[in-house]
Amino acid sequence: MAAKGSTPRSSDGGSESSSVPRRASKKPRYSRFTQQELPACKPILTPFWVITTFTVIGIIFIPIGLASLFASQRVVEIVDRYDDSCVPKASLGNKIGFIQNSDSNKTCIRTLTVPKHMKSPIYIYYQLDNFYQNHRRYVKSRSDKQLRSRAGERDTTTCDPERSTADGSPIVPCGLIAWSLFNDTYKFSLNRKVLDVNKKNIAWKSDKDHKFGKDVYPKNFQNGTLIGGAKLNASIPLSEQEDLIVWMRTAALPTFRKLYGKIEADLEANEKLSVVIENNYNTYTFKGKKKLVLSTTSWIGGKNDFLGIAYLTVGGLCLCLSISFILLYIIRPRPLGDPSYLSWNINPSGHMN
């Protein structure tokens, strides 16, 4: 039996404490940063500062909201839905059969009235409703390596079900996104004079330069039995096929617009614009809608009242809160406590700094 106060020994005669490894301490090194002792700004929200802050926000936001709303109202926009109007009356009961019949005449002429003076450039958009480009399987059905470089031509593992032909040759560009490329066309004329549609520089420059290769050409595209949309010119590289580049930037919402081209001419009020439409794209299967949109722009972009309304709402709410706080402070004032009793103003010894 070991004597009191003696050190226990192991069977080999050594000290037990010497055989047990010393446990490393997990205590971090002391620093003012880890112990949260660095000086900090701890403002006291007095009634003066609260009222002043809300008032300043309101004064800044309301003029910005008015300017944004005024700019949006100045945008002139023509929206024409044509998916039902461009189907003959005899085929209204079977729209899917009409659009899938390659022998049916799909040419449609629409007349648009210009409501106000439209200053060039006038942007042409096609709008699709109830088209879910953000569906997970649809978004994944593409190959960025194949689009970017000729060396990735056979990289089609993510392109199901449009990845290769029956004999195993790769489809370029592969995937459902490219396969479903929009293929309606528009031709414009004014007073029997054809208006040229400029289709250059309608895609993002970053997409043209970095996402679509100059040495990648369409191959085996839309050669199957089921055609999804537009065909591509096999002699033009993908970096110059801007309709495809615009389409491949998928939309986040089921209702979206994509840029088709630009009209480099002014349109005067009440002029009649004739549009020849080739109604080729099948939106009838999923009960979608097709619209042709002509729009000018302002310093905030296209027609969008949301930004102006949001600024006005926040600015007005802040002014209302500041007025309410002023009235509350006048009617029922409350004395401000002594800030010296706050915890950060008391040193460790318990005395006030």
Secondary structure, 3 states (H helix, E strand, C coil): CCCCCCCCECCCCCEHHHHCCCCCCCCCCCCCCCCCCCCCCCCCCCHHHHHHHHHHHHHHHHHHHHHHHHHHHHCCEEEEECCCCCCCHHHHHHHHHHHHCCCCCCEEEEEEECCCCECCCEEEEEEEECCCCCCHHHHHCCCHHHHHCHHHCCCCCCCCCCCECCCCCECECCCHHHHCCCCCEEEEEECCEEECEECCCCCCHHHHHHHCCCCCCCECCCCCCCCCCCCCCCCCCHHHCHHHHHHHCCCCCCCEEEEEEEECCCECCCCEEEEEEECCCCCCCCCCEEEEEEECCECCECCCCHHHHHHHHHHHHHHHHHHHHHHHHHHCCCCCCCHHHCHHHECCCCCEC
